[in-house]
Amino acid sequence: MYDILIKNGVYPDYSQKAFIKGDIAIKDGKIVEIGETFEEAMQTIDASQKIVSPGFIDIHMHEERFLQNGRQYDIAEYMLKMGVTTCLGGNCGSARQPLTVFREVIESLGGSPVNYMMQAGYNTARTDMGIGHYNAATPEQISVLAQKMQEDILNGAYGISFGLEYDPGITFEEIMEVLNTQPQKDLYVSAHYREDSKGALRSIEEMIRIAKESGKRFQISHLSSCSAMGQMKESLEILNQAIIDNPRLQYDTYPYIAFATTIGSAVFDEGCFENWEKSYENIWVTDGKYKNQFCTKEIFEELRQNDPGLRVVAFVMNEDEIAAAIANPISGMIGSDGGVTNGTGHPRSAGTFPRVLGKYVREDKVLSLIEALHKMTQASADRLELYHKGRISVGCDADITIFDPDTISDGATFESLDIPTKGIDTVIINGKIALKDNRIINDRAGTFIPGPYMK
Ligand SMILES: [Zn+2]
């Protein structure tokens, strides 16, 4: 007897670039058969008129800070509710907790709402050592940082992330020194670029060079917030050629015209508004006494001075450029860049994947359904060397998201993350039903997935 049988749906077959009709049987966490008729199952799901997709993989997000507000899981629940089954945290140089703590908490809780992978956050380690954001690290400090990164990799981190914009003191040479001392040739490295808008092309060139000279697998993070201020067309031309020349290079992007970060961050240093050709009124406050308001010059300066950790949203990107980064046929994956603090944050934390399928596929028709699914399942799985995920195939992990392509849409807004997503019917993680009709049924079906170099 099977554990779960999904009947009457269609699933994407990326090799044929087509949706195939076929029932899917699950047992012991794996897809065990695909075809027409099967034996009995403990549970049967009718997927008529629905797509049975591999679970969405969020290749770029910001993980939990455990026990904030006494809640065990915050963003992982939003991930699950938007159909994500596996996500990669520790991005933009920022690891919110030591990797060993993160891993142990998930293990002690007996699982997590989604499968979690984690990177070593370079900027976090650098700041922990007392190196100022604008200061260069000494050769001794760089050597200690390189060792710390290696320790995290041996403790199960999947790769290393850098946040170049957040610590302008990090030089090209510092990055190369850290990467060249990591013995793993195939190491995954991601980076939040050094500068956006007017500095976007320069930043992309720098990352292409790091990728080439280090030989590591290099991911340019959230291209949208780097280049969607007038530089996307040229950015994509340069990137697509660079990716053809060096297939170890890739990028991810998210479907919103605003980015979110802390107001004290170097992103908002003097000159930012001139670069974006925007002003204080484009900055939305997500928490505190000016919650759900746009800034004025006075509010912006007050918050930057007194509450630098406060999360704000900057509406500074152009819609057609966001669409171009998503639809790019040569390359690119979908990553939310979501991060939740005190239950608040950018709606991308809760709406990214349904938004791509609802707005960009169904409404705006900037890419086909199967292309979009590929960018949020198999492309990301392969990038993360999860060859048993991201596809509907016998023997693969039963991480599955069943949705209605006619109704799927994001609910989350800049005021609330809790407006439900529409159209997601069922989410299965490791062969267990984790979500049904927007209700979390099992918030422990996910696990921590260690990187390939864990001791
Ligand atoms: Zn970032």
Residues whose N, C-alpha, C, O or C-beta is under 5 A from the ligand:
A	BS01	ZN	C92 H192
